[in-house]
Each structure stands twice: as structure tokens, then as C-alpha cells.
Amino acid sequence: MSLILANQLFMTLKNKDELMKFASQSVTTEKLASRQTLKKPKLEQLDSVLFKWFSVVRSEGKLVTGPMIVEKPKKFGQDLGVAESECIYSDGWLRNFKFRHEIRRLDVTGETLSANQNSAEKYKDKFEKIVADNNLTSEQIYNADKTGVLWRCLPTSTLAGGGEKAAKGFKKNKDRLTVLLCANASGNHRVTPFVIGKFAKPRAFKNVTHLPVQYDTQMRG
């Protein structure tokens, strides 16, 4: 046995208790295998409190974002008596915190809508013929389309812990506004947007004398 190998074995046996404690406190075996040293994060107590908060929030199915993680330790730090100068909550700090606890981003829900490309190509040829036959200019060609604004909807992705295979969240809030937008191809005439809401007289409109849109309610009739 070489002198170097013998020395490494001696140090391992000497630090056996510390190694076992470190392994038992590690979040995942994958991150444990990638660690090179037993160096603990600066301000370990603050790090531990923050991760416990993160775990509780995720267990309730609530969404967590990077800015939320950055803001929380500022409050926890005050409670623990940690001076602001002791820790800078930078992008690097956030990256290291996520790496230590194997936190990564997951989509809560995802649904992709694919357009009918074949029908679109067929209509493109038909539309070009209509424009040519009628000698239409870009100022005479209008396009209108509706869109939905889910104004109370939460983000569709969250930071999740290493033990989470899928990100569970609350049911989406479906409160929405439907907006019709219309403009000509040249862009020099944009029709006032038409908005359809749930209520005829929303409280937010109180004392509002002018709206930049035409508003109506879906409750009519």
C-alpha cells in the first residue's frame, strides 16, 4: 500500500462520524456523489430554514419562483440576526442554493396546440388570388383575432425539489377577459380593442371616465 493511499484511508477513518453525519443530512444521493468536500454552505442555519420553507410550500402544491427564494432569506435573516452584509443574495447565491438542494424548474401544466398546416397552406393560395383579383392594397386588408387574458392565473412553472417527479399545483383560476384585436396589414389603422368581461360594471371601473377599449359583458341576454 502506498504512503498516499494509506494517508487517505487514515483520514477517512478519522472523519468517519463526520462523513456519516454529512451523508445522513444530504438531500439526495446524486448530489452527495457529486460533492468533492464536506464544506458546508455559509450561514448554514439560514440555508436550512430556507430549504424547510421551500419544502413546506411545495408540499402544499404552491408555486415557487427564483425571486421568491431570493426574497425569503432576507426576512429569515432578520429573524436569525444575520446582518445584510454577511450574505449577498445574488444570482450566484441562488444558483448555488438550488444546486445544493437539487432544485430545478418543472412545468406545472403544459399543453401545446398545433395549427393545421395543410389548411393554412391551402388558404394562403386562395387568399393571394382574392387579393390579386380585387387589386387590394395592404391598407384595405384587415385581420381580426381574439385572445384570452387569464388575469388571475398563476405561473405555469415552479422550482421543485429533487424528490419531485412532477410538479403538482392548484387548479388554474379561469377568470379571464376576452379581447378582440383588429388592424390592417399596413399597420396605419388599428381598431379600438373590444373587451368582454364577466361583469357589466366592474368595481375597478369606478370613477373611470375614459377607457382605451370598448367594453361589454358576457352576462348580457
HUMO-V126815 format. One line per field, one symbol per residue. burial: 1 if it has 16 or more other ideal C-beta (glycine too) atoms within 10 Angstrom, else 0. A space follows every 10 residues. Layout:
BEGIN
burial = ???
END
This chain:
BEGIN
burial = 0000000000 0000000000 0100011000 0000000000 0010011011 1011001100 0011000010 0110011000 0100001010 0011001101 1110010100 0000000000 0000000000 0000000000 0000000000 0000001111 1001001010 0000011011 0001000000 0011111000 0000000000 0000000000 0
END
